[in-house]
Amino acid sequence: MHKIPALREAISILCLVLIGGLGFAFGAPPRHKPRPRVIEYVDPAKDDVTQNDDPVVRQVAVDALGHEKGSVVAVDPSNGRVLAVVNQKMVFSSGFEPCSTIKPFIAIAGLQEGVITRDTMIPVAKRRYMDLTEAMAHSNNKFFESVGSQLGFERVVKYDQLLGLGQRVGYNIPEEQPGFLPAAPPVFGGVARMSSFGSGIRITPFQLASLVGMLANGGDQYYLQYPRTEEDRQSFVPRIRQQFDIAPLIPDLRDGMLAAVLYGTAKRSFDPYGEQDLGKTGTCNDEDVGGRLGWFASYADQAHPKIVIVVLLHGGSRIISGPHASEIAGRIYRGLYERNYFADADSTRDSQYAAFSLGSR
């Protein structure tokens, strides 16, 4: 009978050991102290030349990007004029894997070649099918791997080249790089993975902006121009690179890009009270440069597109993703909306830009 208290004490100690609380119970420090979280703060715009940018667009983009290791390109889709380039070193680099932003290129090829229609249902899992809108919204890899495989490597590369990949899409921008298109399907995954992740391809933010601008304006692919002098700004003339007869296909692509923002992978950019954007995300690991990539290519507004925004993030953190890039783009659109950017007439914005340029010389 007198052994019961000792037994109870032994049981209590055993319980503390089992729940890992013995050290804390006797005031001992934990065996392994948690490592403090290290956050790398960067200034992505510190080396930029700023006098060539629209001051309103640039400031909003810089504020939205914050200390992220990333870049922003803003372009006017009605004429190809580059409005702002934040983190110019990254933008003018040799290119990155496009991740899922390659999917609009594959969709255009598939629709144009009759491989799919907007209503084609493709199996993406056991007893699960998707059409183009849902596949774009949720960035479904199986759907686009199937489309790419049906197209074949030659046709995939043909359309990639036609739309500007592997070549410069800017006019008189010496820093621009052409990116890269492979001469053969990638060893791992072949044309299927090339069509879902862009494996083997190096794409630049300028090339993505060029594609999205063409979708925004209805089929005109302008040369991107980045005026550097007052004379260039005053004598600016839009230059069409190519005109694509794809007007019947564009609503199919726009529906998928809008669905991505409303309820898909880009829903973090959604603003129910502001200017609604349409876009496509991309997330992957870049085997060439290392680390993770997060893309978001988009435009707004829907009825009268005034700006294309391409956000690219690069780093080792899990936060680097297409959805996070879309969140940053959403901040840009909200910032521009709050500054009445979408309400201003084009002539008003041009006069403000010219006044800034004259004052900054």
C-alpha positions in Angstrom: 0.0 0.0 0.0 2.8 2.4 0.8 4.4 1.8 -2.7 1.5 3.5 -4.5 2.8 7.1 -4.2 6.1 6.0 -5.6 4.4 4.2 -8.4 2.3 7.3 -9.2 5.5 9.4 -9.3 7.2 6.9 -11.7 4.2 7.0 -14.0 4.2 10.8 -14.0 7.8 10.9 -14.9 7.3 8.3 -17.7 4.5 10.4 -19.1 6.7 13.5 -19.2 9.3 11.5 -21.1 6.8 10.2 -23.6 5.5 13.7 -24.4 9.0 15.1 -24.6 8.5 17.4 -21.6 11.0 16.0 -19.2 13.6 18.7 -19.8 11.1 21.5 -19.5 9.7 20.0 -16.4 13.0 20.3 -14.6 14.0 23.6 -16.1 16.5 22.2 -18.6 16.9 23.9 -21.9 15.8 22.1 -25.1 18.4 19.9 -26.7 18.1 21.5 -30.1 17.4 25.2 -30.3 15.4 26.2 -33.4 17.3 28.1 -36.0 16.3 31.7 -36.5 14.6 32.4 -39.8 17.0 34.3 -42.1 15.3 36.6 -44.6 17.3 37.9 -47.5 16.4 41.5 -48.2 17.3 42.7 -51.7 16.7 45.9 -53.6 15.8 44.6 -57.1 15.8 48.1 -58.6 19.1 49.5 -57.1 21.1 49.3 -60.4 18.3 50.4 -62.7 18.4 53.4 -65.0 15.1 55.0 -64.2 14.7 58.0 -66.4 13.4 56.0 -69.4 10.3 54.7 -67.5 6.9 56.0 -67.0 7.2 57.4 -63.4 3.8 56.3 -62.2 4.0 52.7 -63.5 7.6 52.3 -62.3 6.9 53.6 -58.7 3.8 51.3 -58.4 5.8 48.3 -59.7 8.7 49.0 -57.4 6.4 49.3 -54.3 4.6 46.1 -55.2 7.8 44.1 -55.8 9.3 45.4 -52.5 12.3 43.4 -51.4 11.5 40.3 -53.6 14.2 38.9 -55.8 12.4 39.5 -59.0 11.6 41.7 -61.9 8.6 43.5 -63.5 8.1 44.5 -67.2 5.3 46.8 -68.2 4.3 47.3 -71.8 1.5 49.2 -73.6 -0.2 46.5 -75.8 -1.6 49.1 -78.2 1.8 50.1 -79.5 4.6 48.0 -78.0 6.0 50.8 -75.9 7.9 49.6 -72.8 6.6 51.6 -69.9 8.8 50.3 -67.1 11.6 47.7 -66.5 12.3 46.9 -62.8 15.4 44.9 -62.2 16.9 45.5 -65.6 19.8 43.1 -65.0 17.3 40.2 -64.6 15.1 41.2 -67.5 18.0 41.6 -69.9 19.5 38.2 -68.9 19.8 35.2 -71.2 16.4 33.9 -70.2 14.7 31.4 -67.9 12.6 28.3 -68.2 9.1 29.4 -69.0 7.4 26.9 -66.7 3.6 26.9 -67.3 3.6 30.2 -69.2 4.5 28.1 -72.2 0.9 26.8 -72.2 -0.7 29.7 -74.1 1.8 29.1 -76.9 0.7 25.4 -77.0 -2.9 26.4 -76.8 -2.6 28.7 -79.8 -0.8 25.9 -81.8 -3.4 23.3 -80.8 -6.3 25.5 -81.7 -4.8 26.7 -85.0 -3.9 23.2 -86.1 -7.2 21.7 -85.2 -5.8 19.4 -82.6 -8.3 20.8 -80.1 -11.2 23.2 -79.8 -12.3 25.1 -76.8 -14.7 22.3 -76.0 -12.4 19.3 -76.5 -12.4 17.2 -73.3 -9.0 15.6 -72.6 -8.5 13.0 -69.8 -6.2 14.3 -67.1 -6.8 11.7 -64.4 -8.9 8.6 -63.7 -12.5 9.5 -64.6 -11.6 13.2 -64.9 -11.6 15.3 -68.0 -10.9 19.0 -68.7 -11.5 21.5 -71.5 -9.2 24.3 -72.4 -10.7 26.9 -70.1 -10.4 24.7 -67.0 -6.9 23.5 -68.0 -5.7 27.1 -68.3 -7.4 28.1 -65.1 -5.8 25.3 -63.1 -2.6 25.0 -65.2 -3.1 21.3 -65.8 0.0 19.6 -67.0 -1.6 16.5 -68.4 -3.9 18.5 -70.7 -1.1 20.4 -72.3 1.2 17.4 -72.4 -1.5 15.6 -74.5 -1.9 18.6 -76.8 1.9 18.9 -77.3 2.3 15.2 -78.0 -0.4 15.3 -80.6 1.2 18.3 -82.2 4.7 16.8 -82.3 8.0 18.5 -81.8 8.2 20.1 -85.2 4.9 21.9 -84.9 5.5 23.0 -81.3 8.8 24.6 -82.3 7.3 26.1 -85.4 4.7 28.0 -83.4 7.2 28.9 -80.7 9.4 30.5 -83.3 6.5 32.2 -85.0 5.4 33.8 -81.8 8.9 35.1 -81.0 10.8 32.5 -79.0 14.5 32.1 -79.7 14.7 35.6 -81.2 14.6 39.2 -80.2 11.2 40.8 -80.1 12.4 44.3 -79.3 13.4 47.1 -81.7 16.8 48.8 -81.1 17.2 47.3 -77.6 20.8 46.2 -77.5 20.6 44.6 -74.1 17.8 42.2 -75.1 18.7 38.6 -75.3 17.1 36.1 -77.8 16.5 33.3 -75.4 16.8 29.7 -76.7 14.8 27.0 -78.5 16.1 23.5 -78.6 16.9 21.6 -81.8 15.5 18.4 -80.4 13.0 17.4 -77.8 14.4 17.3 -74.2 15.8 14.0 -73.1 13.6 14.0 -70.0 9.9 14.1 -70.8 10.3 14.9 -74.5 7.8 17.2 -76.3 5.2 16.5 -73.6 7.2 18.1 -70.8 8.3 20.8 -73.2 4.6 21.6 -73.7 3.7 21.7 -70.0 6.9 23.2 -68.3 8.8 24.6 -71.3 11.7 22.2 -70.7 14.7 23.0 -72.9 13.4 26.5 -73.7 14.8 29.8 -72.4 12.4 32.6 -72.5 12.7 36.3 -71.5 10.2 38.6 -69.9 10.1 40.6 -73.1 9.0 37.6 -75.1 6.2 36.9 -72.7 5.1 40.5 -72.7 5.1 40.4 -76.5 2.8 37.4 -76.6 0.4 38.7 -74.0 0.3 42.1 -75.8 -0.7 40.3 -79.0 -3.5 38.4 -77.2 -4.6 41.7 -75.5 -4.9 43.7 -78.7 -6.4 41.0 -80.9 -3.5 39.7 -83.0 -1.0 42.4 -83.6 2.5 41.6 -82.4 4.4 44.9 -82.0 8.1 45.2 -81.7 8.8 46.3 -78.2 10.4 49.7 -78.1 12.1 51.3 -75.1 12.9 54.9 -76.0 16.0 56.1 -74.2 16.3 59.7 -75.4 14.0 62.7 -75.7 14.2 62.5 -79.4 13.2 58.9 -79.4 10.3 59.6 -77.2 9.0 62.4 -79.3 9.4 60.5 -82.6 8.0 57.2 -81.3 6.2 55.3 -84.0 4.7 51.8 -83.4 6.3 49.0 -85.4 4.4 45.8 -86.2 6.5 42.7 -86.1 3.7 40.3 -87.2 0.0 40.2 -87.6 -1.7 37.0 -86.7 -5.1 36.0 -88.1 -6.2 34.4 -84.8 -9.1 36.6 -83.9 -11.6 33.6 -83.6 -9.1 31.8 -81.2 -8.4 34.7 -78.9 -11.7 34.5 -76.9 -10.9 30.9 -76.1 -7.5 31.9 -74.6 -8.9 34.9 -72.8 -11.6 32.8 -71.1 -8.9 30.5 -69.7 -6.7 33.5 -68.5 -9.7 35.1 -66.9 -10.7 31.9 -65.2 -7.2 31.6 -63.8 -7.7 35.0 -62.1 -11.2 34.4 -60.9 -10.8 31.0 -59.4 -7.6 29.3 -60.6 -3.9 29.6 -60.0 -3.8 33.4 -60.3 -6.7 34.1 -58.0 -4.4 36.1 -55.7 -4.4 38.9 -58.3 -8.2 39.1 -58.3 -9.6 42.5 -57.2 -13.4 42.6 -57.0 -13.4 46.4 -56.7 -10.6 47.4 -59.1 -9.5 46.7 -62.7 -9.7 43.0 -63.5 -6.7 41.4 -65.2 -6.3 38.2 -67.2 -3.2 36.1 -66.9 -1.2 32.9 -66.7 1.0 31.7 -63.9 4.1 29.5 -64.1 6.0 27.7 -61.3 9.0 25.4 -61.6 12.6 24.7 -60.7 15.1 26.0 -63.2 17.8 23.4 -63.7 20.2 25.8 -65.6 20.3 28.8 -63.2 19.2 26.9 -60.1 16.4 27.8 -57.7 12.7 28.2 -58.2 10.9 30.4 -60.6 7.5 32.1 -60.3 6.0 33.8 -63.4 2.9 35.7 -64.0 2.1 37.2 -67.5 -1.1 39.3 -67.7 -2.9 42.3 -69.0 -5.8 44.7 -68.1 -8.4 45.9 -68.6 -10.6 43.5 -70.4 -12.5 45.8 -72.7 -9.7 48.3 -73.6 -6.3 46.8 -72.6 -3.9 49.5 -71.5 -1.1 47.6 -69.9 0.7 44.3 -69.9 2.5 43.2 -66.7 5.0 40.3 -66.6 6.3 39.5 -63.1 9.2 37.0 -62.7 10.5 35.8 -59.3 13.6 33.8 -58.7 15.0 32.3 -55.5 15.3 29.3 -53.2 12.3 29.9 -51.0 9.0 27.9 -51.4 7.2 31.2 -51.6 8.6 31.7 -55.1 5.7 30.6 -57.3 3.4 31.7 -60.0 0.5 32.4 -57.5 2.8 34.6 -55.5 3.9 36.4 -58.7 0.2 37.0 -59.5 -0.2 38.5 -56.0 2.5 41.0 -56.8 0.9 41.8 -60.2 -2.4 42.3 -58.4 -0.8 44.9 -56.2 0.4 46.7 -59.3 -3.0 46.7 -60.9 -4.6 48.0 -57.6 -1.9 50.7 -57.3 -2.5 51.9 -60.8 -6.3 51.8 -60.3 -6.0 53.9 -57.2 -4.0 56.4 -59.2 -6.7 56.5 -61.9 -4.3 55.1 -64.4 -7.0 53.2 -66.2 -9.4 56.2 -66.2 -6.9 58.7 -67.6 -7.0 59.4 -71.3 -4.0 58.2 -73.3 -3.1 61.8 -74.2 -3.1 62.8 -70.6 -0.7 60.0 -69.6 1.5 60.8 -72.6 1.8 64.4 -71.7 2.6 63.6 -68.1 5.3 61.2 -69.3 6.8 63.8 -71.7 6.8 66.4 -68.9 8.6 64.0 -66.6 11.2 63.1 -69.3 11.9 66.8 -70.0 12.3 67.5 -66.3 14.7 64.6 -65.7 17.3 65.4 -68.3 
